[in-house]
Amino acid sequence: MRPIKFRAWDLESKIMWCHEELAAADPDGVMSFNSIIGGTSHGMVSMQFTGILDRNGVEVYEGDVLEESDEYLFEVVWDAAWAKFKLQWRTKAIQYPGWNRGKNMAVIGNIHQHPELLNP
């Protein structure tokens, strides 16, 4: 079973909070699990860990941008209709990648800290 972890982008301070920092900042549980998942809450945008590590052993989260080669970039998105994470291409690709190919890609940033990656 994969660990359930989140990170969050602080819209005001423009800082990414990792899972451990979120837990340490809220030892009494004031910011509940339900208030942070699924979007924006408390001025923060939550992103869930996919359970996948990239080819360099980096955890892959929703909102990450993955690179398969210099030509192919993909954004990790949540597909609510199918209740799964998927790779959405950001550059023209020969074929739509299967999620298992994500393990052969590398995280090169995320859509919040590096929005320019969405418009290569």
Buried (B, 14 or more C-beta within 10 A) or exposed (E): EEEEBBBBBBEEEEEBBBBEEBBEEBEEEEBEEEEBBEEEBEEBBBBBBBEBBBEEEBBBBBBBBBBBEEEBBBBBBBEEEEEEBBBEBBEEBEEEBEEEBBEEBBBBBBBBEEEEBEEE
